[in-house]
Amino acid sequence: MFKIIIVICALCANVVAQLILRKGMMNINLDVISFAKVMEVISSLYVWAGLCFYGVSFILYLYILTKFEVSYIYPITMSIGLILLLIFSVLFLNEAFTVSKFLGVLLISTGIIIIAFQ
């Protein structure tokens, strides 16, 4: 049970990192990269918070790799993370939820079920 809790925490930390980074970069235009733009990115609290969550996710994932086969856990964590990211980006970042995204989630969910119950 503890291993599953760690997987869930790693997934949540990764999804939060993605959402925070996206939120922080929404107002930064990097079409033309300049020293000022690089400094704006480096000084963004969103970027630093996102990196911290990525760090937590990475450390937890290292632990996960000691407990599961990588060929089993990687597809599951990445696909569930993608589904969670889609859901929360629609809810919190007002991103579009399209038919193709829905079909993609169905395909991913099918793959998770096949891998998880082999």
Phi, psi and omega in degrees: 000321180299322180297320180293321178297319178295319177299315179297317178297319179296317178298313180297317179297321180293316180294316178298319178301313180299314182295317180295315179298317178299315179300317181292329183268356182297328184256008179251120181266114181253026176300321175240117182272128178224170179300320180297320179293318178298317178295324178296318178294313182297326183270001181286127176295327177298317180297315180294320177295317178300317179296322178296316178295322175298320178298315178298314179301316181297314180297316178295322179294324175300319177296316181302321181295339177279346185250340182230156171290137183296325180292342177267311190279326182299309179299322181293311182294319181292319182287318177295321177300320178296317178296314179298319180297318178299312181299310184286333176289328175291316183289317189256337182247005179056036176280157185286142172248107186255170178298319180295324176294319178299314178297321177298318178297320178297317178296317179297316180299321177299316178297320178299315181297318180297315181290316185294328185251029178282000000 
